[in-house]
Amino acid sequence: MALPFTRTFENKKNLENTPKVPHILVIGGGVVGITSALQLLNKGYKVTVVAKEFASPVASGKCITSEIAGALWEWPPAVCGRHTDEKSLERSKVWCMDSYGKFMELAMKPKETGAYLRQSVFYFKDMVEDLPAQLDKMNELCHLPGFRHDSKLIEETAVNTDTGVVDAYQHMAPMVDTVVYMQWLYKQCKDKGCRFVHDEIKGLLRDQAEGLKRKYKAQLIFNCSGLSAKELAGDEDVYPLRGCILKVRNDGSLMPKLNHSMCISLIEDIDESKKDGQSFVFILPRGEDKLWLGGMVQPYQWDRNLTLDYPPIRRMFEKVKEFYPPLRNYGDEDVEEVLVGLRPARKGNVRLEWDPVCPSILHNYGHGGSGVTFSWGCAIEASAMVDRVLKRPQIYLSKL
């Protein structure tokens, strides 16, 4: 089965040479907001992005969540256990495959874009055939490059069988160095005339939509505000899923250099009653010479000032080393950085729809730990929704 490579659209006319070019205001400077902005720019719209924080060096150097995301492309349901209801799954399957096509193109220039295409191995403590959701997932993935379902992968990849893993499959998957990638996105947007505004918007968007449109001379507003949608959209279903990544070197000095990712999914859904959260394992090559270790899922926790001494992070580190014994060569002194991020989760999963009260606002938030995986797919669908509203003619024209 051929992969559905994504195509972007552009108006037949050169819209930049006419004063009637529609102008879109995007709220949110993370991967969802900036990808949406780039997709709109590729289609000929004018775009302004307003955000409280941008990725460095656009900002003052503080990392935003999109920069410290694991950013391994995944077929839903994702490793950390969200997007499991059928309605959400049907939409997210389309989003992730649209994104796959984009990242396949970007992986042709990995050092420039930060997108790499590498083998990804998923391990299970039950046979996949006994896990209906995972079996369906595997059947959907079998057409991807490098797909293989074989329990021999456990021995071949030197995983500790005492951890209980009994089955595995692998396929080629995009892995995105988000620090490089976010800067690539910003540059693409800037080169296409995007305006960036560092500002914080507070209160319900629908109550101030007309004022914002006048201020920024925009016809429509994209709400890609992540966790801030709790306030801006008045959505009480929005909440953080705190996660942590330990950054270590992957240069062959402490163990053979690793070029493939390794993950154990959190098979059960996220348990919001567990104070210390839940853990799973992922080991991700990052760029050319780094390795990112995780993971942790802690609902409703907002504090990002954590260290390796925080007990759940300490347990996470030990669990990763137990799972993959070569990592036992790494001690505390080899952890270059402890990165803590807040996944912008939402009960009911992603909200991609027009506001029912204020029809000039399009909401695109609630991606949880799948922001990078869904980013292009959601941006493509959202921009098509704008096209339909503005009744703009389209032609197929590759922009990458």
Salt bridges, closest charged atoms under 4 A:
GLU10 OE2 - LYS399 NZ 3.10
GLU53 OE2 - LYS62 NZ 3.05
GLU90 OE2 - LYS93 NZ 3.58
GLU140 OE2 - LYS93 NZ 3.58
ASP150 OD2 - ARG148 NH2 3.00
GLU156 OE2 - ARG148 NH2 2.92
ASP167 OD2 - HIS149 NE2 2.96
ASP177 OD1 - ARG286 NE 3.85
ASP191 OD2 - LYS187 NZ 2.78
ASP199 OD2 - LYS215 NZ 3.88
GLU200 OE2 - LYS202 NZ 3.19
GLU210 OE2 - LYS213 NZ 2.93
ASP235 OD2 - ARG346 NE 2.71
GLU236 OE1 - LYS230 NZ 3.30
ASP251 OD2 - ARG249 NE 3.85
ASP269 OD1 - ARG82 NH1 3.49
GLU272 OE2 - ARG82 NH2 3.18
ASP276 OD2 - ARG315 NH2 3.43
ASP309 OD1 - ARG314 NH2 3.58
GLU318 OE2 - LYS321 NZ 3.52
ASP332 OD1 - ARG314 NH1 2.86
ASP334 OD1 - ARG249 NH1 3.53
GLU336 OE1 - LYS290 NZ 2.95
GLU337 OE1 - LYS247 NZ 2.97
GLU353 OE2 - ARG351 NE 2.69
ASP355 OD2 - ARG206 NH2 3.22
ASP355 OD2 - HIS363 NE2 2.76
GLU381 OE2 - ARG91 NH2 2.63
ASP387 OD2 - LYS43 NZ 2.21
ASP387 OD1 - ARG392 NH1 3.23
